Amino acid sequence: MNVKAGAKSVLKLIVIASLVSTAIYFTDNYRFIENYSQPGWITC
């Protein structure tokens, strides 16, 4: 494996991990929005 292929693999892993963590974060926010303090202009 050359350096360029290794760097692409690392970059791909970082992008996939970022997408997974973002999906988990927003799913958690969607499921538990009622538990967060909210200003009056947000309705859920």
ZIHU-V859968 format. One record per pair of residues at least 6 apart in sequence whose ideal C-beta (glycine too) atoms are under 6 Angstrom apart, sorted by the first residue. I is the first residue (numbers start at 1). J is the second residue. D is the distance in Angstrom with one decimal. If there is no record, write none. Layout:
i/j/d
I/J/D
I/J/D
This chain:
i/j/d
33/44/5.2
